[in-house]
Amino acid sequence: MLLSLPIAKTGPGGATLIEALFTAVSAACVTGHVIVDTPTFWSPFGQVVILVLIQIGGFGVMTFASVIGLAVMRRLSLRSTLLAATEVKSVGLDDVKGLVRGVVGISLTVEAVVFVLLFARFATGFEHTVGEAAWLALFHAVSSFNNAGFALFSDNLMSFVADPFICLPIAAAVIVGGLGFPVIMQLRKHARSPLRWTMNTRIVLAATVALLLAGTAYITAIEWNNPATLGPLEWPAKLLAGFFQSVQTRTAGFNSIDIGALDEATLIGMDALMFIGGGPAGTAGGIKVTTFAVLFFILLAEIRGDGAVNVFGKRLSRAVHRQALTVALLSVAVVMSATTAIMLMTEFSLDRVLFEVVSAFGTVGLSTGITADLPVAAQVILILLMFIGRLGPITFASALALRERRVLYELPKERPIIG
């Protein structure tokens, strides 16, 4: 409603319903997909609305509601406590208020640090006034930590492809936001005591490092001589751009090179990285690195013939096996159904449509440039994908955990032929 107001748009009139709705969902689901140019289409008022939606989406709707409840009433109802605990992946209700305050504190601290770094660069390295530099720094600091990918430049961040003072702070904020609040909180308390880290923290950190390095090597190697992407750059800038784009596949959505000019093989690799996403209970999307890691360890145990799935000296619960398989297979079904539907509506190639769908479902926001040219029906599908991608896997996994029931009998076993 706010984005539909004439004051939210530059020029005469207001945004259409689909323009306002698509942008609002993209911001609240911290995706970054756009069908209009953010810096030129939206007025300062509209940009502020987008920024507020990004911050609320990054906190999590129930976490934000809990913040309001604590600020206004100094307390939380039992229902709010339960919902907030579910959203921040708390294993108990003893200190949900502390967790909520921790989420807010971490968010504001990281955003403040990135704001200072970006402000210094925008104010001294470019011809911006102090006010302009402050607004650019604030917007991109919030957008990066919350893995939103909205930028106030028409080419996103392509003008800064070789500028480490812009790219590295934004990449760092994306990585930290993508770890998830449970991991960040544990690192804050026990950073020097790895033996006290939970399995979740160890899996997220190990998978994050592995995927970032693999993504950097994959993208840089394939695009090294591509004249439309990394080809014209010096080798340090190529490495920076390759690393930056690998980071963005963790569901951030900024781009420092032209995504539409990437090789088809690069797009496929980025599809896989975007589908995996980041850590749970954070600002990232995707099926989450923990789900991917659990599936990997199940596969490894089966190949080895192990009777149980062991990870970092601990045995995985079989309930976790089922949850990971269910989330992954449902996610594949959603992506394939949406891709098929959009393919039937448009003339775009499979690689580009699949990229847009995975990017929307993973709340990434990277685009090959076809989003604005899609018919309204296809754009509505992307809206649903962004909503499902932000809430669906999390909600469904929580529902599985809460719906466990004890059965007092077992049926006879029988094994179908596999393979």
N, C-alpha and C positions, 0 to 999 in steps of 0.2 A: 504493500500500500504506500509506504513512504517513497519507494523508488518510482512509483507511478505518478507522483506529484510533479507538476511542471518545474518546481524549484530544484528537483533532483537531476534535471537534464539540462544540458547546454542547448541554446537555441529555443525556438518557439515550440509550444506543446509539451506533452509529457511522453514518457516511454510507453510502448504498447504493453499489453498484459504479458505476452510471452517474453519480452525483453526484461521486464521487471522481475517476473517469476523466475526465469532462468538464472538471472544474476543473483537474486536473493538466495535461491537454493544452493547455487555454486559457492556463495560466500558462507552461508550458515553450515554447509557441509564441508567447508574448507577444501574446496576442489580447485577452483581457478579457471574452470571452463568459462568462456565468454562467447557471446554472439554479437557484442558491440565492443568498440574500442574504449576501454575503461578511462584513459586520461582525457579523451576528446568528447566522448558521449555524455559522461556523467559530470555534473557540476561538483564544486567542492562539497555541497550538502550531500549529494548522492555518494560521493567517495567516503564521506564520514559514515554514512549508513552502512556501506559495504564493510568498512573497517570495524565497526561495532559488531556486525554479524560475524565477521571472521573471528573476533575475540570471543564472542559467545560460543561459536561453534568449536573453537579450540579448547575452551574450558570444558565443554560438554554441557548440554542443556540442563541436566539435573544438577551438575556441579554449580553452574551459574545460579540456578534457582536456590540452591543451598547457600550460596554466598549472599544472595539477597535476603534470605530468611535469617541468616546470622546477623546481617547488618541491621535489619529492621527489628526483629523480635529477640535477637540474642539467643535463639534456640532453634532446634529443628524438631519437627514432628517425627514420629516413628516411621511413617511412610517415606518421608523425605530422606531420613537417615538410611533406610533400606535401599532406596533408589540410588542415592549418592554412592553408597558402598558398592553397589553393583557396577556403577559406571566407572569408578576409579579402581575396580578390581580388588577391593579390600576383602580380606579373608575373615574379618570380624567387625563387630560394631563398637568396639571399645573406644576408638579414637577417630571416628569419621570426621568430626569437626576439625581435628588436627590435620587429617588428610586433605580436606577441602582447603583449609588455609595453606597447606603445603603446596597444593596445585596452583593456587593463586600466586603465592610467593615465588615459586619457581618460574612461572610464566612471566611475571612482571620483571624479575631479576634478569632473566636471559634477554628479554626484549629491551630492557634498559641498556645492557651492555652493548648489544648489537646497534641500538639507536645511537649511542655515543660514537662508535666506530664509523658508522655510515654517515652520521652528521659531519664528522671531521673531514671525511672524504668529499662529500657533496659541497661543503662550505669552502674548502680550500682548493679542490682540484677541478672545479667546474664553475661556470659563471652563474651561480645561483645566489639569491639573497639569503640572509640568515633564516628568514621565515620559510622560504621555499626549501632550503636544505633541511630544516627541521621537519617539515611535513613529509618530504620524501623519505627521510631517515625513519620517522615514526611509522609510516605506512608500510614500508618494506621490512622493518624489524618485526612488526606484528604479523605481517603476511608470511614471513619466512618461518618464524618459530611455530606458527600454527599450521605450517605445511599447506598454505592456501594457494600460493602461486600468482596472486593478483599483483600486477605491477602498474606503475603510473607512467610508463613509457610505451609508445605505440608498438615498438618492436620488442616489448618485454625487456630483457636485459642484453640483447644482442650488441648494443653499443658498448657494453662493458666486458666483452668476451675475453679480452686480454688484461683486464684490470683486477688484480688479486685483492685490492683493497675494497672492492665491491663484492666480488664473487665469493671470497673466502668467508667473510662474516656471515653472509646469507647462507652459504652451504653449512657452516657450523651450526647456525640456528636451526636449520632444517634437520640436521642429524640429531641434535639434542632433542628437539620436539618429537622426532620419530622414534626415539627410544622408548617412550611411554613414561608416564608419571611414576608408576611403581619402581621402575629401574632407576630413574633419576633420584627418587627419594632414598633408595637403598644405597646408591653410590654416594649420596651426600652424607649418609651416616657411617658407612663402612667402606669408604673408598680404598683405605689402606689394609683392609682385612678381607681379601678375596674368599677365604675359607667360610666366611659368614654370608656370602652371596647365595641367594636362592637359585634353584634350577632355572627359573624364569629369567633372572638377570643374566646368568651365564649364557643361556641360549640366545637371548636378544643381542648381547654384546658380541658373541662369536659370529652369529649369523650376519649381523650388521657389518662387521669388518670384512667378512668373506664376500658378501654381496657387493659392497662398495668397491673392493679391489677387483673383483671379477667384472663388474659393470664398467669400471674405468678402463680396464684392459680391453674388453670387448668393443666398446664404443670407439675408443681411440684407435685401435688397430684397424677396424673396418673403415672408419672415416678419415684416416690419416692423409690420404691423397685425394679425397673428394673435393673438387674445386668449389663446390657450393657450400661446404661446411668447414672442415679443418684444413683443407688443402692450402689456402693462402696464408695461414698463420705460421709464425715461428714455432719451433718445437716446444719451448716453455709454455706458450699460449695454447698449443694443441693439448698438452698434458692437463693444463688448467681447465680447458673447455671439456675435455673428456671426463675428468673427475667431476666437474660441476654438473654435467648432464647425468652422470651416474647417480649423484646425490639426489637429483630432482626426481628420478624414477621411484624414490622412496615416498612418493605421493605429494611432492611439493608443487611441481608444475611450472617453475621458472624455466626459461630457456635462453641460453646465450648464443645458440646457433639456430639456423633455420630448420625446424623439425620437418617441414614439408619436403626438404631437400635431402633428407637422410636416405641411406641405402635401405632397401627392403629388408635385408638381413639385420640391420641395426634396429629397425622397427620391431622385428620379431623378438629380438633379445630384450628390448625395452618393454615389450608386452609382458614377458615373463617376470621382469623385475617389478613392474607396476602391479601386476596381479598379486605378487607376494606381499609387497607393501612394507610397513614398518612394525614397530613394537605395539603390543596391546595396551589399551587404556592410555593412549596418548593422542597426539594430533594427526597421526598417520592413518591411512586407510589400507585397502587390500585385505587378503585373508590373514595377514600378520606373519611375521617371520617365525613365531613360535609354532604356528600351525604347519608351516612349511617344514620346519626342522623336525617336528614330531613325525610327519609323513616320511621324511628322509631316514630317520632312525628306525622307523618301522620297516621300511624297505631294506635297510642295511641288516637288521636283525633277521629278516626272512631269508635274505641271500646267504647269510652266515649259518642259518639253521638254529639260531638261538631260541631258547624257550621263552625268554622275556626280553623286553626292550629296555636296555639300560642306557642312561644318559648321565655323564659326569658323576658316576658312582652311585646313582640312584635309579630305581626301577620305575618306569612309567606306569601309571594306573591304566587299566584297560578301558576305563570310561573316557580317558583322554584320547585313546586311539579312536574310539567311536566319534567323539566330538570333532576331532580333526578331520576325519574322513567325511563326515556329514557336512561340515562347513565348506570344505574344499569342493566336494561334488556339487553341492547346491550352488556355489559360486560359479563353477564351470557351466552349469545349466543356465544360470541367469545370463552370463556373458554370451553363450552360444545362441540363446533365444533372442536376445536383443540384437546381436549381429545379423542373424538371419532376417529379422523383421526390417531392419534398416536397409539391408541389401535389397530386399524386395521393393523398397520405396524409392531407391536412388540408383544412379548409374556409377557411383564411386566404386573403386576397386576394393577387394576384400582386405588387403593389408591396411588401407587407410580407415575403413569402417571399423575393423577389429581394433585398431589403435585407439580410435575415439571411444569405443565402447569400453575397453579395458581401462582407459584413462578416466572415464567417468565413474565406472564401478569402483576403481581403486582410489577415488577422490584425488586424482593426480592433477588433472587440468592441462597436461600437455596436449597439443593438437597439431595435426598436419595441415590445418588451415581450412578444413571443410565444414566445421561446426556451423558457422554463420550461413552457409549455403544449403544446409539441410532443410527439408520441409518441416513445417511446424510439428507434425506428428512424430518425426524422428527426434526433434528437439525435446519433445515431451518424454520420449523414451529415455533420453539422456538425463532429464530431470529426475525421473524415477530411479535410474541407475545410481545417480549421485546420492539420492536419499537412502536407497537400499544399501549402497556401499558404505555409507557412514554409520547406519544403524543396524542393518540386517545381520551381518555375521556376528557382531557383538551381542545383539539381542537374542539371536537364535542360540548361540553357545551358552548364554546365561540361562535361557529357558530350558535347555537340555540338562544343565546342572541342577536346576530347581525342580525338574519334573521326574527325577529319579524315584522309582518306587520299588519296594521289595516284593518279589513274587515268591510264593511258598511252594512252587513246583517247577520242574524243568522238563521240557519235552525231549524225546529221544533224539540223539544226534544222527545226522546223515550228511555226507559230504558230496556236493556236486563236483563235476570235473572242471578244474580251472586251467585255462590255457590250452 
